[in-house]
Amino acid sequence: MGVAAAAPVEPRQLTHAPHGHLLTNVAVWSPDGAWIYYDVRSDPAGTVFDGLTIERVHAASGRVETVYRSERGACCGAVTASPCDDRVAFILGPVDPAPDWQYAPWHRQGIVIDGAGRGTAQTLDARDVVSPFTPGALRGGTHVHVFSGDARCISFTYEDHVLAVGGDSAAQANQRNVGVAWLGRPVLTPRTHPRNHDGIAFCAVVTRTVDRPTPGSDEISRAYEDAWVGADGYLRADGSRQHRALAFIGDATTEQGRAIPELYVVDLPDGWPEPGSAPLEGTPTTRPAPPAGTMQRRLTRTAGRRYPGLAAPRHWPRSSPDGSRIAFLMRDDDGVTQLWTIAPTGGTPRQATRSPLPIASAFSWSPDGSHVACVVDDSVCEADLETGTVHRVAAADRDCPPRPEACVYSPDGSRIAFVRRLPAPQGTFNQVCVVASQRGAAKSAAAPP
Protein backbone atom coordinates (compact mmCIF):
# COMPACT_ATOMS: atom_id res chain seq x y z
CA MET A 1 0.00 0.00 0.00
CA GLY A 2 1.21 3.48 -0.82
CA VAL A 3 0.58 6.94 0.50
CA ALA A 4 -3.17 7.45 0.29
CA ALA A 5 -4.66 10.75 -0.76
CA ALA A 6 -6.71 12.70 1.74
CA ALA A 7 -8.95 15.73 1.64
CA PRO A 8 -6.64 18.75 1.92
CA VAL A 9 -6.31 20.14 5.42
CA GLU A 10 -4.49 23.43 5.67
CA PRO A 11 -1.90 23.58 8.46
CA ARG A 12 -1.93 26.65 10.68
CA GLN A 13 1.26 28.57 11.38
CA LEU A 14 1.26 29.38 15.10
CA THR A 15 4.55 31.26 15.55
CA HIS A 16 5.76 34.17 13.46
CA ALA A 17 8.71 35.76 15.30
CA PRO A 18 11.88 36.17 13.18
CA HIS A 19 13.97 33.59 15.05
CA GLY A 20 14.23 29.82 15.31
CA HIS A 21 11.53 27.63 16.85
CA LEU A 22 12.32 23.98 17.60
CA LEU A 23 10.07 21.22 18.93
CA THR A 24 11.39 18.26 20.88
CA ASN A 25 10.44 14.88 19.40
CA VAL A 26 7.87 14.06 22.11
CA ALA A 27 5.77 15.62 24.90
CA VAL A 28 5.58 19.13 23.47
CA TRP A 29 1.90 19.68 24.38
CA SER A 30 0.56 20.71 27.78
CA PRO A 31 -1.65 17.97 29.28
CA ASP A 32 -4.82 19.87 28.39
CA GLY A 33 -3.72 20.39 24.80
CA ALA A 34 -3.87 24.17 25.11
CA TRP A 35 -0.16 24.99 24.75
CA ILE A 36 2.80 23.83 22.67
CA TYR A 37 6.32 24.21 24.14
CA TYR A 38 9.42 24.91 22.10
CA ASP A 39 12.92 26.42 22.28
CA VAL A 40 14.53 29.05 20.08
CA ARG A 41 17.78 27.53 18.82
CA SER A 42 18.83 29.25 15.63
CA ASP A 43 19.76 26.50 13.17
CA PRO A 44 17.13 24.28 11.51
CA ALA A 45 18.06 21.02 13.28
CA GLY A 46 19.00 22.51 16.65
CA THR A 47 22.59 21.30 16.48
CA VAL A 48 23.81 24.74 17.60
CA PHE A 49 22.90 25.06 21.26
CA ASP A 50 22.36 28.81 21.40
CA GLY A 51 18.76 29.33 22.56
CA LEU A 52 18.17 31.77 25.42
CA THR A 53 14.47 31.19 26.14
CA ILE A 54 11.92 28.44 26.56
CA GLU A 55 8.57 29.54 25.16
CA ARG A 56 5.06 28.27 24.59
CA VAL A 57 2.39 29.15 22.05
CA HIS A 58 -1.35 28.90 22.65
CA ALA A 59 -2.65 26.43 20.08
CA ALA A 60 -5.99 28.22 19.62
CA SER A 61 -5.01 31.88 19.70
CA GLY A 62 -1.32 31.87 18.74
CA ARG A 63 -0.41 33.87 21.84
CA VAL A 64 3.24 33.37 22.81
CA GLU A 65 4.58 33.38 26.36
CA THR A 66 8.12 33.10 27.68
CA VAL A 67 8.44 30.32 30.26
CA TYR A 68 12.13 30.70 31.08
CA ARG A 69 14.95 33.06 30.17
CA SER A 70 18.52 31.95 30.75
CA GLU A 71 21.20 34.20 32.23
CA ARG A 72 24.97 34.43 32.71
CA GLY A 73 25.91 32.92 29.37
CA ALA A 74 23.88 29.73 29.75
CA CYS A 75 21.73 28.48 26.87
CA CYS A 76 18.65 26.27 27.03
CA GLY A 77 16.65 23.92 24.83
CA ALA A 78 14.86 20.59 24.23
CA VAL A 79 11.82 21.29 26.40
CA THR A 80 9.25 18.59 27.24
CA ALA A 81 6.04 18.72 29.27
CA SER A 82 4.75 16.51 32.06
CA PRO A 83 1.71 14.42 31.05
CA CYS A 84 0.04 14.99 34.42
CA ASP A 85 0.63 18.57 35.57
CA ASP A 86 2.04 21.95 34.58
CA ARG A 87 5.76 21.16 34.88
CA VAL A 88 8.22 21.23 32.00
CA ALA A 89 11.82 20.02 31.80
CA PHE A 90 14.66 21.12 29.54
CA ILE A 91 18.45 21.27 29.09
CA LEU A 92 20.49 24.09 30.55
CA GLY A 93 24.08 24.60 29.43
CA PRO A 94 26.88 25.91 31.65
CA VAL A 95 26.26 29.06 33.65
CA ASP A 96 29.28 31.38 33.34
CA PRO A 97 31.01 29.14 30.78
CA ALA A 98 34.79 29.10 31.11
CA PRO A 99 37.65 27.70 29.00
CA ASP A 100 37.62 24.52 31.10
CA TRP A 101 33.81 24.26 31.23
CA GLN A 102 32.23 24.94 27.85
CA TYR A 103 28.99 23.47 26.57
CA ALA A 104 29.48 19.75 25.91
CA PRO A 105 27.44 16.55 26.32
CA TRP A 106 29.03 16.11 29.76
CA HIS A 107 28.53 19.78 30.77
CA ARG A 108 24.76 20.21 30.77
CA GLN A 109 21.95 19.62 33.24
CA GLY A 110 18.20 19.26 33.52
CA ILE A 111 15.91 22.02 34.75
CA VAL A 112 12.31 21.63 35.93
CA ILE A 113 9.95 24.60 36.15
CA ASP A 114 6.25 25.37 36.17
CA GLY A 115 4.95 25.40 32.60
CA ALA A 116 3.70 28.96 32.86
CA GLY A 117 7.04 30.18 34.16
CA ARG A 118 5.77 30.66 37.68
CA GLY A 119 8.05 29.82 40.59
CA THR A 120 11.73 29.06 40.71
CA ALA A 121 13.53 26.89 38.19
CA GLN A 122 14.93 23.78 39.94
CA THR A 123 17.97 21.74 38.95
CA LEU A 124 16.94 18.15 38.28
CA ASP A 125 20.23 16.25 38.46
CA ALA A 126 22.83 16.84 41.15
CA ARG A 127 26.47 16.89 40.06
CA ASP A 128 29.62 15.78 41.94
CA VAL A 129 32.80 15.50 39.89
CA VAL A 130 35.29 14.95 42.72
CA SER A 131 35.93 11.56 44.35
CA PRO A 132 34.46 10.26 46.62
CA PHE A 133 31.36 10.75 44.48
CA THR A 134 27.84 11.13 45.86
CA PRO A 135 25.24 8.37 45.30
CA GLY A 136 22.25 9.85 43.47
CA ALA A 137 24.40 12.55 41.89
CA LEU A 138 25.93 12.34 38.42
CA ARG A 139 29.43 13.28 37.23
CA GLY A 140 28.51 14.79 33.87
CA GLY A 141 25.68 16.05 31.71
CA THR A 142 22.09 15.05 30.89
CA HIS A 143 20.08 15.54 27.71
CA VAL A 144 16.44 15.34 26.49
CA HIS A 145 14.51 14.95 29.73
CA VAL A 146 11.18 13.09 29.42
CA PHE A 147 8.64 12.50 32.18
CA SER A 148 7.30 9.00 32.80
CA GLY A 149 3.57 8.35 32.42
CA ASP A 150 2.94 9.12 36.09
CA ALA A 151 5.44 12.03 36.06
CA ARG A 152 7.31 10.57 39.04
CA CYS A 153 10.48 9.87 37.04
CA ILE A 154 12.35 11.59 34.22
CA SER A 155 14.55 9.79 31.71
CA PHE A 156 17.56 11.28 29.93
CA THR A 157 20.76 10.44 28.09
CA TYR A 158 24.02 10.94 29.94
CA GLU A 159 27.74 11.46 29.34
CA ASP A 160 30.44 11.53 31.99
CA HIS A 161 32.80 14.48 32.65
CA VAL A 162 35.17 12.48 34.86
CA LEU A 163 35.90 9.91 32.16
CA ALA A 164 35.76 12.42 29.29
CA VAL A 165 38.54 14.64 30.66
CA GLY A 166 40.32 12.39 33.15
CA GLY A 167 43.19 11.26 30.92
CA ASP A 168 43.76 7.95 32.81
CA SER A 169 44.67 5.33 30.22
CA ALA A 170 43.33 2.60 32.51
CA ALA A 171 39.91 4.26 32.83
CA GLN A 172 36.79 3.18 31.01
CA ALA A 173 35.69 5.30 28.06
CA ASN A 174 33.08 7.99 28.33
CA GLN A 175 30.08 6.54 26.48
CA ARG A 176 26.54 7.76 26.06
CA ASN A 177 24.13 5.95 28.35
CA VAL A 178 20.53 6.27 29.51
CA GLY A 179 19.67 7.46 33.00
CA VAL A 180 16.64 8.08 35.18
CA ALA A 181 15.85 10.72 37.80
CA TRP A 182 13.56 9.56 40.60
CA LEU A 183 11.72 12.68 41.75
CA GLY A 184 10.98 13.32 45.40
CA ARG A 185 14.40 12.39 46.79
CA PRO A 186 16.70 15.45 46.67
CA VAL A 187 20.45 14.96 46.58
CA LEU A 188 22.98 17.30 48.22
CA THR A 189 26.60 17.39 47.09
CA PRO A 190 29.77 18.78 48.72
CA ARG A 191 31.23 21.99 47.29
CA THR A 192 34.53 20.34 46.43
CA HIS A 193 34.35 21.65 42.87
CA PRO A 194 32.89 24.92 41.55
CA ARG A 195 30.64 22.98 39.15
CA ASN A 196 29.14 20.71 41.80
CA HIS A 197 25.49 21.41 42.57
CA ASP A 198 22.46 19.88 44.30
CA GLY A 199 19.44 18.33 42.56
CA ILE A 200 15.78 17.67 43.28
CA ALA A 201 15.95 14.01 42.20
CA PHE A 202 17.96 10.86 42.86
CA CYS A 203 19.66 9.97 39.55
CA ALA A 204 21.21 6.77 38.28
CA VAL A 205 22.51 5.45 34.98
CA VAL A 206 20.29 2.47 34.07
CA THR A 207 21.97 1.04 30.95
CA ARG A 208 25.21 -0.89 30.75
CA THR A 209 27.82 -0.35 28.03
CA VAL A 210 31.28 -1.80 27.48
CA ASP A 211 34.36 -0.31 25.84
CA ARG A 212 34.68 -3.03 23.20
CA PRO A 213 31.57 -5.18 22.66
CA THR A 214 32.27 -8.81 21.87
CA PRO A 215 31.40 -9.36 18.18
CA GLY A 216 28.08 -11.15 17.82
CA SER A 217 27.11 -10.60 21.47
CA ASP A 218 24.34 -8.46 23.03
CA GLU A 219 26.92 -6.05 24.49
CA ILE A 220 26.75 -2.43 23.37
CA SER A 221 29.14 0.51 23.23
CA ARG A 222 26.46 3.21 23.33
CA ALA A 223 22.87 3.59 24.62
CA TYR A 224 20.73 6.47 23.38
CA GLU A 225 17.34 7.69 22.03
CA ASP A 226 15.41 6.43 25.07
CA ALA A 227 11.63 6.25 25.42
CA TRP A 228 9.32 5.14 28.23
CA VAL A 229 7.42 1.91 27.56
CA GLY A 230 3.71 2.53 28.09
CA ALA A 231 2.01 5.00 30.38
CA ASP A 232 2.31 2.32 33.08
CA GLY A 233 4.89 -0.09 31.70
CA TYR A 234 3.81 -3.33 30.03
CA LEU A 235 2.44 -6.80 30.79
CA ARG A 236 5.04 -9.55 31.12
CA ALA A 237 4.46 -12.94 29.51
CA ASP A 238 3.13 -14.29 32.84
CA GLY A 239 0.51 -11.52 33.04
CA SER A 240 2.21 -9.52 35.77
CA ARG A 241 3.02 -5.86 35.16
CA GLN A 242 6.45 -4.35 34.70
CA HIS A 243 5.68 -0.80 35.80
CA ARG A 244 8.78 0.97 34.53
CA ALA A 245 10.82 0.22 31.43
CA LEU A 246 12.68 2.18 28.79
CA ALA A 247 13.22 1.29 25.16
CA PHE A 248 16.43 2.62 23.61
CA ILE A 249 18.85 2.18 20.74
CA GLY A 250 22.10 0.38 21.49
CA ASP A 251 25.15 0.05 19.24
CA ALA A 252 26.01 -3.65 19.01
CA THR A 253 28.87 -5.22 17.06
CA THR A 254 28.33 -7.84 14.36
CA GLU A 255 30.49 -10.93 14.06
CA GLN A 256 32.31 -9.11 11.27
CA GLY A 257 33.16 -6.26 13.66
CA ARG A 258 30.68 -3.69 12.32
CA ALA A 259 28.76 -1.47 14.77
CA ILE A 260 25.01 -1.41 14.07
CA PRO A 261 22.10 0.18 15.97
CA GLU A 262 19.70 -2.32 17.51
CA LEU A 263 16.61 -1.98 19.69
CA TYR A 264 16.92 -2.72 23.41
CA VAL A 265 14.76 -2.40 26.50
CA VAL A 266 15.74 -2.04 30.15
CA ASP A 267 13.35 -3.00 32.95
CA LEU A 268 13.64 -0.85 36.07
CA PRO A 269 13.08 -2.00 39.65
CA ASP A 270 10.15 -0.78 41.70
CA GLY A 271 11.01 1.61 44.52
CA TRP A 272 14.11 3.70 44.99
CA PRO A 273 17.29 2.59 43.21
CA GLU A 274 19.74 0.56 45.28
CA PRO A 275 23.37 -0.30 44.46
CA GLY A 276 23.97 -3.45 42.47
CA SER A 277 27.28 -5.16 41.78
CA ALA A 278 29.12 -1.84 41.37
CA PRO A 279 28.67 1.67 42.80
CA LEU A 280 25.77 3.69 41.42
CA GLU A 281 28.04 6.75 41.44
CA GLY A 282 30.98 5.04 39.71
CA THR A 283 34.66 5.38 40.58
CA PRO A 284 37.43 7.61 39.16
CA THR A 285 38.08 4.99 36.46
CA THR A 286 34.66 3.35 35.95
CA ARG A 287 31.28 4.47 34.71
CA PRO A 288 28.31 4.84 37.06
CA ALA A 289 26.65 1.43 37.35
CA PRO A 290 22.95 0.50 36.96
CA PRO A 291 20.87 -0.12 40.10
CA ALA A 292 20.17 -3.59 41.41
CA GLY A 293 17.24 -5.21 39.65
CA THR A 294 17.69 -3.57 36.24
CA MET A 295 17.40 -5.99 33.36
CA GLN A 296 18.76 -4.97 29.94
CA ARG A 297 17.50 -7.01 26.98
CA ARG A 298 18.02 -6.95 23.24
CA LEU A 299 14.86 -6.92 21.10
CA THR A 300 16.13 -6.89 17.50
CA ARG A 301 18.81 -8.92 15.73
CA THR A 302 19.25 -7.46 12.29
CA ALA A 303 22.80 -8.45 11.28
CA GLY A 304 21.50 -11.09 8.86
CA ARG A 305 19.04 -8.78 7.08
CA ARG A 306 19.72 -7.25 3.69
CA TYR A 307 19.93 -3.85 5.38
CA PRO A 308 21.19 -4.42 8.94
CA GLY A 309 20.46 -2.07 11.82
CA LEU A 310 17.77 0.42 12.61
CA ALA A 311 17.35 3.07 9.92
CA ALA A 312 17.76 6.80 9.50
CA PRO A 313 16.37 9.42 9.96
CA ARG A 314 17.30 10.05 13.57
CA HIS A 315 14.39 8.81 15.63
CA TRP A 316 13.44 7.60 19.06
CA PRO A 317 11.69 4.24 19.43
CA ARG A 318 8.19 4.95 20.71
CA SER A 319 5.86 2.74 22.72
CA SER A 320 2.12 2.45 22.22
CA PRO A 321 0.28 4.02 25.17
CA ASP A 322 -0.65 0.59 26.56
CA GLY A 323 2.97 -0.60 26.35
CA SER A 324 2.18 -3.60 24.16
CA ARG A 325 4.21 -2.47 21.12
CA ILE A 326 7.39 -0.51 20.50
CA ALA A 327 7.67 1.18 17.12
CA PHE A 328 10.96 1.91 15.36
CA LEU A 329 12.30 2.56 11.88
CA MET A 330 14.01 -0.10 9.79
CA ARG A 331 14.46 -0.58 6.06
CA ASP A 332 12.53 -3.30 4.23
CA ASP A 333 14.17 -5.60 1.68
CA ASP A 334 13.80 -2.91 -0.98
CA GLY A 335 15.76 -0.42 1.14
CA VAL A 336 12.72 1.73 2.02
CA THR A 337 12.52 2.98 5.61
CA GLN A 338 9.32 1.65 7.19
CA LEU A 339 7.71 1.59 10.60
CA TRP A 340 8.07 -1.71 12.45
CA THR A 341 6.75 -2.82 15.82
CA ILE A 342 7.81 -5.40 18.37
CA ALA A 343 6.53 -6.41 21.80
CA PRO A 344 8.64 -5.30 24.80
CA THR A 345 8.83 -8.97 25.75
CA GLY A 346 10.54 -9.74 22.44
CA GLY A 347 9.57 -11.80 19.41
CA THR A 348 9.64 -11.20 15.67
CA PRO A 349 9.36 -7.59 14.50
CA ARG A 350 6.21 -6.81 12.50
CA GLN A 351 6.37 -4.51 9.50
CA ALA A 352 3.67 -1.93 10.19
CA THR A 353 3.83 0.14 6.99
CA ARG A 354 4.34 -0.88 3.39
CA SER A 355 4.81 2.44 1.69
CA PRO A 356 6.86 2.91 -1.50
CA LEU A 357 8.08 6.16 0.06
CA PRO A 358 10.27 6.19 3.19
CA ILE A 359 9.28 7.41 6.63
CA ALA A 360 11.34 10.61 6.87
CA SER A 361 11.05 11.83 10.45
CA ALA A 362 10.78 11.06 14.12
CA PHE A 363 7.23 10.02 14.99
CA SER A 364 4.61 9.76 17.75
CA TRP A 365 1.69 7.46 18.58
CA SER A 366 -1.92 8.58 18.65
CA PRO A 367 -3.39 8.36 22.18
CA ASP A 368 -5.58 5.39 21.20
CA GLY A 369 -2.60 3.48 19.79
CA SER A 370 -4.07 3.09 16.30
CA HIS A 371 -1.93 5.51 14.27
CA VAL A 372 1.51 7.06 14.13
CA ALA A 373 2.18 10.64 12.97
CA CYS A 374 5.25 11.11 10.78
CA VAL A 375 6.59 12.88 7.70
CA VAL A 376 6.47 11.13 4.32
CA ASP A 377 7.10 12.73 0.92
CA ASP A 378 7.27 16.30 2.28
CA SER A 379 3.93 16.03 4.06
CA VAL A 380 2.60 15.30 7.52
CA CYS A 381 1.05 11.84 7.43
CA GLU A 382 -0.69 9.32 9.64
CA ALA A 383 0.18 5.65 9.39
CA ASP A 384 -2.58 3.19 10.22
CA LEU A 385 -0.77 0.46 12.14
CA GLU A 386 -3.41 -2.18 11.44
CA THR A 387 -3.72 -1.77 7.66
CA GLY A 388 -0.24 -0.39 6.96
CA THR A 389 -1.72 2.48 4.95
CA VAL A 390 -0.06 5.89 5.14
CA HIS A 391 -2.49 8.81 4.71
CA ARG A 392 -1.50 12.38 3.96
CA VAL A 393 -2.97 14.75 6.51
CA ALA A 394 -2.03 17.76 4.39
CA ALA A 395 -0.79 18.19 0.85
CA ALA A 396 2.92 17.87 0.21
CA ASP A 397 4.83 21.14 0.50
CA ARG A 398 7.95 20.97 -1.66
CA ASP A 399 9.06 24.53 -0.89
CA CYS A 400 8.56 24.46 2.90
CA PRO A 401 8.38 20.78 3.91
CA PRO A 402 7.91 19.65 7.50
CA ARG A 403 11.16 19.31 9.45
CA PRO A 404 12.12 15.72 10.40
CA GLU A 405 12.82 16.33 14.11
CA ALA A 406 9.26 16.20 15.46
CA CYS A 407 5.72 15.22 14.50
CA VAL A 408 3.74 15.10 17.76
CA TYR A 409 0.07 14.30 18.47
CA SER A 410 -1.90 16.44 20.88
CA PRO A 411 -3.09 14.64 24.06
CA ASP A 412 -6.55 14.05 22.55
CA GLY A 413 -5.17 12.97 19.18
CA SER A 414 -7.03 15.67 17.24
CA ARG A 415 -3.98 17.70 16.14
CA ILE A 416 -0.36 17.21 15.13
CA ALA A 417 2.38 19.73 15.90
CA PHE A 418 5.37 20.07 13.61
CA VAL A 419 7.90 22.62 12.34
CA ARG A 420 8.43 24.16 8.91
CA ARG A 421 10.98 26.69 7.70
CA LEU A 422 8.97 29.63 6.44
CA PRO A 423 10.04 32.91 4.85
CA ALA A 424 9.72 36.26 6.59
CA PRO A 425 10.99 39.73 5.68
CA GLN A 426 13.99 39.19 7.98
CA GLY A 427 14.86 35.75 6.58
CA THR A 428 13.70 32.13 6.75
CA PHE A 429 13.05 30.59 10.17
CA ASN A 430 11.69 27.45 11.78
CA GLN A 431 8.06 28.07 12.75
CA VAL A 432 5.69 25.93 14.82
CA CYS A 433 2.68 24.72 12.86
CA VAL A 434 -0.31 22.53 13.68
CA VAL A 435 -2.64 20.49 11.50
CA ALA A 436 -5.80 18.55 12.30
CA SER A 437 -5.38 14.79 12.30
CA GLN A 438 -7.88 12.72 10.35
CA ARG A 439 -9.90 12.31 13.53
CA GLY A 440 -9.67 16.04 14.25
CA ALA A 441 -10.66 16.96 10.71
CA ALA A 442 -13.62 14.52 10.81
CA LYS A 443 -14.76 15.97 14.12
CA SER A 444 -14.55 19.52 12.74
CA ALA A 445 -16.47 18.53 9.60
CA ALA A 446 -19.22 16.90 11.70
CA ALA A 447 -19.58 19.88 14.01
CA PRO A 448 -22.70 22.02 13.41
CA PRO A 449 -22.09 25.40 11.76
N, C-alpha and C positions, 0 to 999 in steps of 0.2 A: 504494500500500500504506500502511496506517495503522500505529498502534502496536499490535503484537501482544501478546496476553496471555501471561503466563508463570506457572509455578508460583511461588507466593509464596516469597520468600527474605527472611528477617528480617535487616535490617542490625544490626550490633553497634556499640554506642556504646563507644568506646575511652577517651575522656577524660571527666572528670567535674568537674574543678576549677572553681570559680565565677569564671572569667575567660574572656576571649576565646581562641579557638584558630583559627588561619587557615592554610590550606594554600596554597602556591604552585601555579600552574597546571600544573606539570610537575615531574618528578624529585623527588618527595617521599619515595620509598621508598629505603631502603638497598639496595645491589646484591643482597644475599641475600634481600631481601623480609622481613626480620625487624622492621625499624623504620620508622616514619613520622615525618618531621620537620615541624615547624610553628613558627609564632611566636605571640605572645600579644597582638597588637594588639586594642584594646578594641571597636572598632565592627564591625558585621557585615561590611562590605566591605573593611576594612583601610585606609580612606582617611585615618584619623587615625594618624600614625606615632608611636605611644607605647609600643610593646612594649619590655620590658627584658630578656627572655630568649629564647633559642632552645632549644627542647625537642624531645624525641622520645618516642614511645610505642611500646612493644613490641606488635606486632600480635597476638600470641598471648595474652599474659598481661595486657596493659593497663598494665604497669609504665611509669611516666614518669620520665625522666631529664632533667636540665638540661645542655645542651651548652655554653651560653655565657651569661654574665650581663654586661650592659653596666654601665659606670661613668661617673662624672663628667658626668652629664646626657645622655649619648648614648643613643639608642634604636636598636633593631635589628629586622629583619624580612625577609620574602621569602626564606626559606632553601630551597636546592636541594642535592641530593646528587650526588656523582660516580657515574657508572655503573660504574666500574672499581675503586674503592677506598673507603676510609672517610672521605674528605674531604667537607665541606660548605662552601657559600659562601652569603653573605647580605649585606644592606645594613646599614651602620652609619651613623647620622647623626652630626652634629658632636659631638665631645668638647668639654666646656666651652663650650657655645653662648654666643654673645655677641650684642649688638645688631646688629653688622655681619656675623655669621656664624650665622644661624639655619638650621634644617632647611629645605632647598629642593632641587629637582631638581639644582641645580648645586653642592650642598653635602653630598654623601653619597659613600660609598666602598664598595668590596667588601672583605669579610673572608673568609679561608679558614682553616678549623680542622679538626682531626680530628673525625670524626663522633661520637665518644664524649666529646668535650670534653677529651681528653688533649692535652698540649702547649700551645704558645703560639699564640694567634690571630695571623695574618699579614695585613698589608694587601696586597690584590691590586694595586690601581692606584696608581701614584705620582702625586703632584700637584705642579705648578709653575705658579703664577699670576703670575709676574713675568718680563717679557721680559729677556733672551733665554730662551725656553722650552726645555725639555729634551725631545729626541726620546725617545719611549717613555713619557713622562709625559703626563698629561692636565691640563686647566686647569679642571676642573669636577667633576661628580658622575656616578656610575654607578648602575645600577638593574637588578634582576632578573638575577642572574648565573647562567648555565647552562653546565655543562660540555659540551664536544663528546663525540662517541662514544668517542674514545680518551682523554678527560680531559686532553689536552695543551693545550687552549685553553678559554677561557671567554668567552661572548658577554654583552653587556649593552646597555642603552640609555644614552645620554649627553646631558647638557646642559652648557653652557659658562659658567663663572663670569665669565671675562674679558669676553665679549660681553654677558652678562646685566646686568652692573653698570657697564660701561665708560663709557657715556654719550657715545661718539664718534658723531656723526651720520653719519659716513662709513663706519662699521664695518658688517660683515655682522650680521644678526640672530642671536641665539641660537635655534637650532632643535634639536628632538630628533633624534638620529641613532643609528645602531647602531655599536657598537664591539666589538673583540675583544682579549682579553689572551692573549698567547703566554707560557705558563708556562715557567720554566727560564731566563729571561733577566732578572734583577733590574735595576731602574732606581733610581739614586741622584739626588737633586735637591738643589740648593743651599738653604740656609736663609735665603733672601732674603725670605721671608714666613712668619709664624707658622703658617699653614695648609699650607705645603708639607710633603710627607712622601715617603718612599721606598716602593717597591712590589716585590713578588716577580715581577712579570711585565712584559713589554714590551707596551704598549697602543697601539692606533691606532683611529681612527674609520674605518670601512670603507664607509659609505654617503656619498652626495653629495646635498646639498640646495641649493636656490637660494632667494633671498629672495622672488622673484616668478616662479613657474613660467609659462612661455609657455602660454597657453590651447591645449589640444589636443595638447600635447607630452607626452613621457615624463618631463619634469622634475617634481620633487616639492619640497614645502616642509617635509616632516616624514617621518622614517623611524622606525618603532616596531614593537612586538610581534614581535620577532625569534625565529627558531627554526632550529636546525641542520637541514640537509637530510641525512637518512640517518645511520646510524651511521658510515659511511665515505663520505659524499658520494653521488654519483650517476654513472650512466653517460651520457656525452655521446652525441650522435647517431652519432659515428664509432666508438663502442665503447670509447673511452678513458675513464678515470675522472677525474672532478673530485673531489678528495678532501675539499675543504672548501668549503661554501657555506651561506649563510643565507637563508632566506625571511623576508620582513618585509612590513609594510603601509606603503605610501607614499601621501601625500596629493597627488594630481595635480589639475590644473585642467582642467575641460571647456572646450570652445570658447565656451560661454556664460559662462565665468568662475566656475563653481561648483567648490568643492573637494570631491573625492570620494575615499574610500579605495580603493586598488587593491592588488593583490598583485604583489610584486617579489621578485627573487632577486639576491644578489650572490655571485659566485664569488671565492674568495680564492686568492692565490698560494701555491704550496708554499714551504716555508722561511720564514725570518724576514722580516718586512716591511721593505721598502726604500722610500725616498722616491720619489714619482712626480713629477708636474708642479708640485707645490706642497709646502711643508714639512708633514711628518707632524704636527708640533707646532703648526702654525698661526702666525699673526702677531698683533700687538695688534689688528688690524682684520679678520682673516679667520679662518674656522673651521679646525680641524685637517683636513688633507686625507687622502684614502684612499691606501694604499700603491700602489706600482707593481704592475700586473698584476691589480688588482681589476676586475671586470666587472659592472656593475649593469644588470639587464634587467627589463623590465616583462612580467608574465605575463598579466594580465587587462586587458580594455578594455571597461568596462561602461557607458560613457556613453550608448550607444544602447539599453540595456535599459529595460524598463518601470520597474524599480526599480534605478537605477544605484548602483554602489559595493558594497563588502563590507558585510555586515549586522551589526547588534547581535544578541546581547549582545557585550560586550567579549570578544575571544578572540584567541588567537595562532594563526596558521597552523601546522599540524603536519605533518611529513613522515612517510610510512611508514618503517619501520625500514630497508628496502632503498633508500630514497631515490628510488623510482620515481614517487611521487605526493605531492603536497602538498595537504592538505585545508584548507578554509576555509569560512566561512559566507557565504551570499548568498541573497537572497530569490528565489523562483521567480516566475512570472508572476502567481500568485495572491497574492503578497505574503507568503508563508510562508517563514520562514528555514529553509533546508535546508543539508545538507553537500554540498559540491562538491569535486571533485579535479581537479588539473591536473599534467602532467608538469613537472619543473623545467626541461626544455628548451623548454617552451612548448606551444602547441597550443590546442585548444578545450576549455574546462572541461567536465567531465562531472558531471551531477547525480547524486549518490550516494545520496540519500534522497528519498523521495516521500511524506512524512508529511503528514497534514492538520494536524498540530500542530507548532509551530515548535521547532527546537533552541534551548534556553534557557540554554546555559552554554558555558564553555570546554570543551575536550574533549581526549582523548588516544587514541593508537592502541594496539591490542593488540600484544604483541610479535611475533605472526605476521603482522601486517598485514592481518588479515581483518575486524576490527571496530573501531569507535570507541566509547568510553564518553562519555556526555553526559547532560544532564538534559533531559527532555521531560515536560510535563504533570505537574510536581511529583514526578517519580520518576527514579531512576537507570536509565538505559537503555543498551542496546548496539545500535548500528546496524551491520547487515551490509552491507558496502560492495560486495558482489557483487549481492545481491538488492534492496537498498534498503530492506529491512524494518527497522523499529525495534522492538526487544523490550524490554519492561519487565523489569528485573532484580528489582525489588521493587515492591510496590504503591505507588500514589501516596499521598503524605502531605500532605494539604491544610493541616494545622495546623502541621507542622514540615517544610516541603519542603527538599530539598537546596539549598544555596547555589549560585549560578552561577559562582563564581570558579574552581572546580577539580573535576575528576572524573578521577582518575588511576589507571591500571592498575598493579598490582604487576609486578615484573620477569618473573614467570612467567605473567602474564595471568590468574591464578586469582581475584584480588580487585580491588576498586575502592575507592579511598579518596575520601571526600568530607566535606563539613561540613554540619551542620544546626544551627539554633538551637533549643536544648532548654531547658525550664524546670528550675529548681532552686530550693531554698528562698530563695536569695539573689538570684534574678532569672533572666533568660533569657540564655544565652550560646551562642556558637558552640562546637560540640563536634565532634571528629574521629570519624567513623564509617567502617565498612568493610562491604562486602557482597560475597558471592561472585559472580563473573561466571557466565555460563551454563556455561562450561567448568569453573569451580571447583565450581559446584553439582552438575554431572554427575559430576565426579570424586568428590565427597563421597558422592553417592548410590550410586555403584558400589563404594565402599570396603566391605570386610567389616565387620560389627558387632564 
